[in-house]
């Protein structure tokens, strides 16, 4: 039976409740729409489809967008001018309200490209605030919120005593401390249960990074409070860029998206699913881009190495796909240079020059132009093609120098921190393949043609190489060819699960300098380009640590890995490369090293059993060694030494995991100001510092004496009070004026001397 609505009304039947419940309307759900402002303007009709495709990819991370239909309707509607060009606004329909909510949260003010930033707002909010009466036509000054001063990121640099800080992980606690020379460290803050994983300082010391199951936590300020969080489930790696503008996080588990109704502020979207690497902007917390890591690369990844490597000015960041390509991204858009990766067959490794050279291959960059960045990479022998080391400028991708190598096992790249030299350590095998030796090839990166000088080491293999900061001198550690324990044997024993060696392999340590003859310290193009100054033989040294200011050096043997090296060799040797004594009487210098700008002298020696870590403080005044619980649990603790190797302070700490000095940013002083301060150091500043040290020591001594006097006074008063309460004949002894004095004497009865041969 069908009842007409008009007939029902005449019969007095009311269907209003059913009409309101089952009403059908053609109007869409506005809560699923967003308005995107900042879209490129003036785009002609022929490019509308391409623009919608790019917008869909950009906005999809928040959730699925309504797909395009065959009738021409689209989930993205562009606002157009009369001539058909875009106005700069787009209306986007998501499949769910949650997608629109997420878009307005995580995509608002996100950079679309170099020249456009997208503003995302919900359409329902736009309509609500434009309705009459919702917003007053009369402007009313907003209520000014009270100013809340943010904590200074580099507050520790204002310490009047010029002290440095370090972070210490011990057991479940993570603490920040001042270094107080020989006195116990002064606590700044301690956070119990902060993280079970290693923490890390940012390159300039402004932030501390801690890893957690949910993501990365950034700590800063004098209150040592968390300042920002970056969601990346099961994160295993986090690094901040050299100038602290960007953050890179990595997880071995690909990103998995929660259900749409549970995403909330989850920063990743559909286009990020299945990827491992995320790049963030620190100042805004915005996600710039996610990248996938091939499974075979992730399997061989070393978490201690940099996954993404930055150019010195942070204009570019590069990622290596071993054996395939080098991908260079431009910041902050994170777009590939020329929109494609550089295909380099067999590429193994690369390294950025640490400075942007003002002269590359003898060509000067105009003052108004930004100098190009320079990087080096190498490829192994493939078929009949020799191994190669190449130098390339960025962003024009011009290869300005290539050198072929033969019989190559491995190559490592070592830039001098001033960018003047690149040392390429080449491990070669003999034609028979039975022996391995090393060559050091030095590229003069700032000279025309980039000449190369080769130093051959036919008898040994270089294990470690380290440039001196700000100078042209270096130290190498070579395997001792007379040692019966070789690196190959060590690897075989570890692979077979045999007992680890009780002593590390013997090594030879050599000190070198580059001959200088030209004005301004230019390098002479002679046969004596590289000269040896000193050689230390029959050592077990495996670690080189230069003072951050250069000149001073520490050599030591560290326990490197759990169960690999169980060594009792723990000596530390301290050297001065510019010893002020007579060069001719220096026994550490070789007789034929007269032209080497080195006067090396051993100035101290110490030891630390079971040391696993060593580092200089940022000022270069102190050295710390630590025995980490993460490597072994024997005698965990740390020691602090002065520049000559004298132990200033040592402390045994159960379950000590790490001790990390807080880095300092580069000084803002000019070279002339630094030179003037050093010139006045002894006459003007040293007496002031000495007086402060004496005053501090006197104050400490005075506090100790006052404390002892107070304790003695309290004890004397206590004795007097107790004596007054006790009866005088308590033990049946009456007082007597007689005084008994006992005297002890010794007498030698006989003495005999016997000589034992």
C-alpha positions, 0 to 999 in steps of 0.5 A, a space after each residue: 500500500 502506497 500513501 501519498 504525502 498529501 493524502 497523509 497530511 489530509 488524514 492527519 498522519 505526521 511523517 516529519 520524524 521519518 522525513 528528517 531521519 531519511 532525508 536525501 540531499 545532493 550536498 556533499 559532506 563538507 567536513 571531508 573537504 579542504 581548501 588548499 591555498 598557495 597553488 601555482 597561479 596562471 597554469 593554463 588549461 593544458 597543464 591542469 591534469 598534470 597539476 592535479 596529479 602533482 597535488 594529489 601526490 603532495 596531499 595524499 599523505 594525509 589520507 586517500 583522496 576521492 578518485 577521478 571519475 569517467 564523467 570528468 569530475 575529480 577529487 581536486 577542483 581548481 579555482 580558475 580565472 575567466 581565461 581558464 588559468 588557475 587562481 592559486 586555490 584548490 578544493 580537495 575532497 578526501 574519502 573520510 573526514 579523518 583525512 581532511 583533519 589530518 591534512 589540515 594538521 600536517 600539511 598546513 604551511 608545507 613547502 610545495 616547491 621552491 616558490 610555493 608553500 601550501 596553506 591547508 584549511 578545512 572547508 567547513 571552517 572557511 564557510 563557518 568563519 565567512 558566514 554573517 555574524 560569525 566574525 565581527 565587522 569591527 576589528 578588536 585588538 587581540 588579547 596579548 598573551 604574556 611573553 614566555 622566554 624560551 631557554 637559550 640553546 647555547 646557554 652553557 657557553 656563558 659559563 664564567 669559568 669556561 667549563 665544558 659539559 659532558 653527558 654520562 650514561 650509567 645504568 638506567 640514568 642519563 646525566 648532564 655534568 660540568 667538568 670541574 678539573 680534579 674535583 667531582 663533576 658538578 651535576 646539571 640534571 639527571 634523567 632516570 630511565 631516559 633511554 636504553 639506547 646510546 644518546 648522541 650530541 648534535 654537531 654544534 652541541 645545541 641538542 641531545 638526541 635519544 632514541 625510543 621505540 616510538 621515535 626520536 626525542 630532542 633535549 635542550 636548554 639549561 633545564 634539560 627538558 624535551 623540546 621536540 619529538 619526531 615520530 618514527 616507529 622502531 627508529 635505529 638511527 638519528 643524525 642532525 646535519 652539520 649546521 643543525 638545520 635538518 634531522 635524518 631518521 632511519 628504521 630497519 622496519 619499513 613505515 606501516 600506516 595505522 588505520 585511517 581513524 587512528 592516524 591522528 597526528 601520525 606524520 606519514 601518509 600513503 606515499 610514505 608507506 614501506 620507506 625507511 628514511 625520513 628527513 625533517 626540518 628542525 626549526 618547524 618539525 616538518 617532514 620534508 621527504 621519506 626515502 626507501 632503502 633497498 633490502 640488500 643495502 639495509 642488510 649490510 648497513 652499519 648504523 655508525 656510518 652516515 646514511 645521508 651525507 651533507 655538503 658543508 653548507 647544507 645546500 645538498 644531501 647525498 645518498 649512496 645506493 652501493 653499486 648503482 647510483 648516487 642521489 643528490 638532493 637539494 635542500 630544503 625542497 629535497 628534490 633530486 638535482 636535475 630530477 634524477 640520480 647519477 648512475 655510476 656503475 659499481 660505485 662503492 663510496 663517496 665523501 664531500 669536501 669539508 669546505 666549499 673551495 673558493 678555487 677549484 682546478 685553479 678557477 675562481 668563483 665570482 664574488 656574487 656566486 655561491 662556490 660549488 661543492 666538491 665530492 669524491 667517489 670511487 668505483 672498483 675494477 669491473 671487467 676490463 675497466 680499471 678502478 677509478 677515483 673521481 672528483 665531481 662538482 655539485 650542482 653541475 655534476 662536472 667530473 674535474 679529475 679522474 684517476 685509474 687504479 689497478 690491482 685494487 682490493 679497497 679504497 678509503 677517502 680522507 679529506 683534510 678539514 681545510 679542503 686543500 688535500 684529499 688522501 686516497 688510501 688504496 689497498 692493493 694486492 700483488 700480481 700473485 694475490 698472496 700479499 696486500 700492501 697500501 699506497 697513499 695518493 694525495 690530491 691537491 684539490 685547490 690547484 690547477 689540474 689537481 696534481 697527485 702525489 703517490 707514497 708507496 708502502 710496499 711492505 705493509 698495509 695501512 690500517 688507520 689514517 688521520 690528518 692533523 686538524 688545520 695542518 698538513 701533517 698526518 699519522 698512519 698505523 700500519 700492520 707489522 709485517 713481522 707479526 705472526 698474527 694477521 688480520 686475515 687470521 683474526 677474521 678467520 678465528 672470529 668467523 669460526 667462533 674460536 676463543 678471541 686473541 689475548 693480544 692484539 696484532 702488532 702495528 707500526 705508527 709513523 708520523 709524516 709531514 708535507 714539505 713546504 717551501 712557497 710563500 704562505 705555506 704553499 706545498 712544494 712540488 718536489 720528490 720530497 712532498 711527503 716525508 716521514 718524521 718518526 716511526 714507532 715499531 712493535 706497538 699494539 696501537 689501533 687508535 689515533 686521536 688528534 687534539 681538536 686544535 691540532 699539535 697534540 696527539 694521543 695514541 692508544 689501544 682500545 677494546 673495539 668489539 665485544 668478544 673480538 679483542 680481549 687485550 691487556 695492552 692499554 697504554 696511552 702515549 701523548 705526543 707534541 708535534 711542535 716540541 719547543 726543544 732543540 730539534 737536533 737533540 730530539 731522539 724521536 726525530 729521524 736524521 733525514 727528516 730535516 725538511 719536515 715541518 715536524 718536531 715530534 716529542 713524546 711528552 707523557 704516558 698513562 694507562 687504562 685497563 679495558 678502555 673502549 672509548 677515548 676523546 678530547 674535550 672541545 677546548 683541547 685541554 683534557 682527554 677522557 678514556 672510558 670503559 663501557 658496559 656495552 663492550 664488557 663489564 670489567 672495571 667500568 669507569 672513566 679517567 680524565 688526563 691533562 694534555 701531558 697524560 697526567 691523570 687528573 681524575 678517575 672514577 670507577 662507575 658500575 655499568 658506565 655505558 658512555 661519556 660524551 663531551 658536549 661539542 662547541 660551535 666554531 668561535 665567532 672571533 676573527 683570526 686577528 682577534 684570536 691572534 691578539 688574545 694569544 699574544 696577550 695570553 701570558 702577560 694579561 690573561 694568565 695572571 687573572 686565571 691563576 688568581 682565580 684558580 688560587 682563590 678557588 683552591 683557597 676557598 675549597 681549603 677554607 671550607 674543609 678546615 671550617 668543616 673539620 673545626 665544626 665537627 671537632 667543636 661538636 664532638 668536644 661539646 658532646 664529650 663535655 655534656 656526657 662527662 657532666 652527666 656521669 658521676 665522678 666515681 662511676 667506676 670506683 676510682 677516686 680522683 687523685 692529683 698524682 700523674 702516672 707517666 709511662 715511657 717505652 724504650 727500644 734496645 738493639 741486641 744484635 745486628 747482622 748483614 748478609 750479602 746474597 749473590 
